Amino acid sequence: MNGNSNGLTHLKRMELEFKGHSYLFTINPEQYELKIPNRANATYTKAGVYLDLFGEGLRELTVSGITGFKSTTEDPEHGYKKFLLLKSIIRENMQDIEDGKPVKDFLMFYNHTDGEGYETIPTRLSILRNVSQPLLYKYDMSFYVIRDANQPRGQNEGQGIGNSIGTPKTAPRTVEDRVLKEKDGANNNFSPQNLKDLAAELLEF
């Protein structure tokens, strides 16, 4: 945040980094929230309450603010250009997935003022425009925190990140089930050509 300097350290701009591309916030987020859940499960019985404790859960980071206006530049489109860069780096990360392959590159979030950095996965990017502030681009972003930036990646972690099973072809099977059900009745909404195309698809499935 813009006021998060404690008088002992200098205020520094927060930063996003993905595959060597850096996004430095012109104005630090107006709100910065880090949720640290505890994986505690309560089981109620007649004898009392039993608590199963599994340690720290998946942290969630939320930031919101504006991308600025002119800042110290003379460019009236500075805030708009920073908005485009912000959207670009978030979408680049979201689209960087391949079927059957784990994710190896994560979006890094650095809070330089507090000396904190995280490997994250963005879960949401909201862009807000307001008629009363037509020149400002507001954002609201949420992330899952995978690990601290200085924490090495373990070899046997209890988590899997990526599309490990690929994209199953469920549509032909769904249509096949519908055909079987409709054959039990008097009417069948599938034309002969549709049934022929379906048979060909099922042979490829």
N, C-alpha and C positions, 0 to 999 in steps of 0.2 A: 504494500500500500504506500501511498505517497507520504504518510506520516509515520511509517514504521521504523524510522531511525530512533535509537534510544539516547542520542546525544553523545554516545561513546564511539559509535561506528558511523561511517558515511553512508548515506542513502545511495543504493545502487539499483539499476534497472533490472527487473526480472527478465528472463530469457527462455525461449523455446529453441530446441535444436533437434534436427532430424536429418540423418545422413549428410552431415556437413553443412546443412542449410540452417542458418541462425535467424531467429526473429527476436529482436530486442524491443521491449515495450517502450514506446515513447513516453507514455505515462503509465506508471505501475497500476495494477488493478486496484479499483476502489474497495473491493472486498476480496479477502483471501481466507479461505476456510479449509482446514485439514481435519477430517474426521478419522479417529483412530478407534475402531471397534474392538471389543473384547469378545472372543468366541466362547460365550458362556451359555449353557443350556440347562434350564431348570426343569426338574421332574418332580411333580407333586404326588405324594403318596400319603396314606393314612399315618404313617410313622413320622412323616416330616417332608422336608424338601431336600432333594439331592441336586447338587450343582456339578455338572461336568464342565471342566475348564480345558480349553484347547489352545489357549494363548491368543496372541494378537491376530486379528482378522485382516481383511483386505482394506487398506486405507483408501479414502476417497478425498480428492482435492477439488475444490470449486473456486473459481475466480471469476470476477465480473468487473467491468469498467468500460472505458471508451478508448478508442485508438488515437485520440487527440485531434487537434485541428491543424494549425500551422506550426505549432511548437516554436522552435527558434528559427525556423526557415521562413522564407518568403513565399513558399508554395501553398496556395489555398487548398490544394488537393492532397496535402500531406496525410491527413487523417484517412481519407478515402483509399489512398495507396497502401497505407499500413493495414487497413482493413482487408484489402485484397491479398496482401502477403500473409496475414494471419489465417485467412480462410484457406489459402493455398497450402500452407504447411500442415494444417490440420487434415485437410482432405487427402493430401499426399500420403500421410500416415495411415488414414483409414482405408485407403485403396491399395495399400502395399501388402496384399495377402495373395497366396497361391494355394489352390486346392492340394491337400495332402502334404503341405510343408509347414513346419513350425515357424513362428515369427521370431526373427533374430534381431531386427532393428526396431528400437523403441523411441518414442518421443521423449526427449529429456526436458525436464522443467527445472530451472535454476532460480532460486531465491537468493541472490548474491548478498543482499543486505544481512540476512540471517545466517548465511553460510550453509544453506540447505539445497540439496538437489535430488531429483527423483527420476527413475525410469518409470514412465507412465504409459497408459493406454487411454486415449481420449474416448469418452463415452457420449459426449454431446457438445455441439457448438450451436448456440442460439445467437442470431443477429437481430438486434432491436433498433427500429427507427421510430422517431417520434415527431409529429407535426410541429410541436412546440420547439424542437431542437433539430431542425432539418439538416444541419451541417455536421451533426455528430453521429458516429457509428458506434453503437453500444454492443457489447458482447457478453455472453454468459457461457462459461465452459466448465465441463466436469471431466475428471480423469480418475481412473483406477491407478493407484500407486503400486507398482510391482516390487520395487526394492529401492533402497537408497542408491544414489549415484555412485558412491564410493564402495558399495558392497559388491564383492565378486559374485558372479553367477555360479551357483552350485551345480554339480553334476547329477545329483539325484533329488531334484526338487519335487515336491508334491503338487505340481501344477503343470498343466499343459496349455500352451498358448498357440493358437493357430487353427486352421481348418484341417484337422488330422484325417477325417474320413472323406473329404471331398464333398461334392454336391450330388446327392443321390437323385436318380431319375424316377421321381415318384409319380409324375403325371400319367404315363402309360398304365401303371398299375392301378391308379385311381379310376381311370376310364374303363379298364378291364373289369374291375369290381362292379362298376355301374352297369356295364353291359349284362353281366351275369344276373344282377338283380332285376333289371328290366325285362330280361327274357322270361322271367317267371310270370310276368303280367301279360296282358293282351297287347299293349302298345310298346313300341321301341322307338325312341327318339333319334336313333342313329340311322343315317341313310346307308345304303349299301356301300357307297364310296367311303364314308367315314369308317365303316367296319373293315373295309379292305386296307385303309391306311393304318388303322389300329393294329391289324394283324402284322403288317410290315414292321411297325414300331416295336411290337412285342418280341419279334424275332431278333431285333438288335439289342434288346434290353438284357 
